[in-house]
Amino acid sequence: MAYETYTATYEIDGGASKGFGATPDCITETAHILVGTSVDAFHSAMMRARQLAQDHLANPNTGRTTVALSSLLGPGGIVIPFDKSKAVATRHSLASLFGSATPPTATS
């Protein structure tokens, strides 16, 4: 089987740290994938999306990092179609999963 280069482009909605705390940040990242078929390219692109979600800070406004595969190009720039609703990887921050670290107040 011959391997070919595919290009995946991601939109990452996460956070950026500028000293103490985090601010919302949206960036675009591109990766080159060397595989045999467009199906393998999609699967590899989504494995990379999950890794990107793990590696980036969470958006402090949403408590999560969302990575969407925005395009997948095959050899010669051919557009590879895919279901964009299934091309999203999300990682939630612990704070968003368990609530605030502040203990609840007592009620009467």
Contacts in CASP RR format, 6 or more apart in sequence:
PFRMAT RR
TARGET T0000
AUTHOR 0000-0000-0000
METHOD contacts of the structure
MODEL  1
MAYETYTATYEIDGGASKGFGATPDCITETAHILVGTSVDAFHSAMMRAR
QLAQDHLANPNTGRTTVALSSLLGPGGIVIPFDKSKAVATRHSLASLFGS
ATPPTATS
1 36 0 8 1.000
2 36 0 8 1.000
3 34 0 8 1.000
3 35 0 8 1.000
3 36 0 8 1.000
4 34 0 8 1.000
4 35 0 8 1.000
4 36 0 8 1.000
4 74 0 8 1.000
4 75 0 8 1.000
5 32 0 8 1.000
5 33 0 8 1.000
5 34 0 8 1.000
5 74 0 8 1.000
5 75 0 8 1.000
6 32 0 8 1.000
6 33 0 8 1.000
6 34 0 8 1.000
6 35 0 8 1.000
6 38 0 8 1.000
6 41 0 8 1.000
6 44 0 8 1.000
6 45 0 8 1.000
6 72 0 8 1.000
6 73 0 8 1.000
6 74 0 8 1.000
6 75 0 8 1.000
6 80 0 8 1.000
7 30 0 8 1.000
7 31 0 8 1.000
7 32 0 8 1.000
7 33 0 8 1.000
7 71 0 8 1.000
7 72 0 8 1.000
7 73 0 8 1.000
7 74 0 8 1.000
7 77 0 8 1.000
8 30 0 8 1.000
8 31 0 8 1.000
8 32 0 8 1.000
8 33 0 8 1.000
8 41 0 8 1.000
8 44 0 8 1.000
8 45 0 8 1.000
8 48 0 8 1.000
8 69 0 8 1.000
8 71 0 8 1.000
8 72 0 8 1.000
8 73 0 8 1.000
9 28 0 8 1.000
9 29 0 8 1.000
9 30 0 8 1.000
9 69 0 8 1.000
9 70 0 8 1.000
9 71 0 8 1.000
9 72 0 8 1.000
9 73 0 8 1.000
10 28 0 8 1.000
10 29 0 8 1.000
10 30 0 8 1.000
10 31 0 8 1.000
10 48 0 8 1.000
10 49 0 8 1.000
10 52 0 8 1.000
10 67 0 8 1.000
10 68 0 8 1.000
10 69 0 8 1.000
10 70 0 8 1.000
11 26 0 8 1.000
11 27 0 8 1.000
11 28 0 8 1.000
11 67 0 8 1.000
11 68 0 8 1.000
11 70 0 8 1.000
12 26 0 8 1.000
12 27 0 8 1.000
12 28 0 8 1.000
12 29 0 8 1.000
12 52 0 8 1.000
12 53 0 8 1.000
12 56 0 8 1.000
12 65 0 8 1.000
12 66 0 8 1.000
12 67 0 8 1.000
13 24 0 8 1.000
13 25 0 8 1.000
13 26 0 8 1.000
13 59 0 8 1.000
13 62 0 8 1.000
13 65 0 8 1.000
13 66 0 8 1.000
13 67 0 8 1.000
13 68 0 8 1.000
14 24 0 8 1.000
14 25 0 8 1.000
14 26 0 8 1.000
14 56 0 8 1.000
14 57 0 8 1.000
14 58 0 8 1.000
14 59 0 8 1.000
14 62 0 8 1.000
14 64 0 8 1.000
14 65 0 8 1.000
14 66 0 8 1.000
15 22 0 8 1.000
15 23 0 8 1.000
15 24 0 8 1.000
15 25 0 8 1.000
15 56 0 8 1.000
15 57 0 8 1.000
15 58 0 8 1.000
15 59 0 8 1.000
15 60 0 8 1.000
15 65 0 8 1.000
16 22 0 8 1.000
16 23 0 8 1.000
16 24 0 8 1.000
16 25 0 8 1.000
16 57 0 8 1.000
17 23 0 8 1.000
17 57 0 8 1.000
21 60 0 8 1.000
22 57 0 8 1.000
22 58 0 8 1.000
22 59 0 8 1.000
22 60 0 8 1.000
23 60 0 8 1.000
24 59 0 8 1.000
24 60 0 8 1.000
24 61 0 8 1.000
25 57 0 8 1.000
25 59 0 8 1.000
28 70 0 8 1.000
29 52 0 8 1.000
31 45 0 8 1.000
31 48 0 8 1.000
33 41 0 8 1.000
33 44 0 8 1.000
33 45 0 8 1.000
33 48 0 8 1.000
35 41 0 8 1.000
35 44 0 8 1.000
38 72 0 8 1.000
38 74 0 8 1.000
38 80 0 8 1.000
41 72 0 8 1.000
41 74 0 8 1.000
41 80 0 8 1.000
42 69 0 8 1.000
42 72 0 8 1.000
42 80 0 8 1.000
42 82 0 8 1.000
42 87 0 8 1.000
45 69 0 8 1.000
45 72 0 8 1.000
45 87 0 8 1.000
46 69 0 8 1.000
46 87 0 8 1.000
46 89 0 8 1.000
49 67 0 8 1.000
49 68 0 8 1.000
49 69 0 8 1.000
49 87 0 8 1.000
49 88 0 8 1.000
49 89 0 8 1.000
50 67 0 8 1.000
50 89 0 8 1.000
52 67 0 8 1.000
52 89 0 8 1.000
53 65 0 8 1.000
53 66 0 8 1.000
53 67 0 8 1.000
53 89 0 8 1.000
53 90 0 8 1.000
53 91 0 8 1.000
54 91 0 8 1.000
56 65 0 8 1.000
56 67 0 8 1.000
57 65 0 8 1.000
58 64 0 8 1.000
58 65 0 8 1.000
58 91 0 8 1.000
58 92 0 8 1.000
58 93 0 8 1.000
58 96 0 8 1.000
59 65 0 8 1.000
59 66 0 8 1.000
62 96 0 8 1.000
63 92 0 8 1.000
63 93 0 8 1.000
63 95 0 8 1.000
63 96 0 8 1.000
64 90 0 8 1.000
64 91 0 8 1.000
64 92 0 8 1.000
64 93 0 8 1.000
64 96 0 8 1.000
65 90 0 8 1.000
65 91 0 8 1.000
65 93 0 8 1.000
66 88 0 8 1.000
66 89 0 8 1.000
66 90 0 8 1.000
67 88 0 8 1.000
67 89 0 8 1.000
67 90 0 8 1.000
68 84 0 8 1.000
68 87 0 8 1.000
68 88 0 8 1.000
69 82 0 8 1.000
69 84 0 8 1.000
69 87 0 8 1.000
69 88 0 8 1.000
70 84 0 8 1.000
71 79 0 8 1.000
72 79 0 8 1.000
72 80 0 8 1.000
72 82 0 8 1.000
73 79 0 8 1.000
73 80 0 8 1.000
74 80 0 8 1.000
95 101 0 8 1.000
END
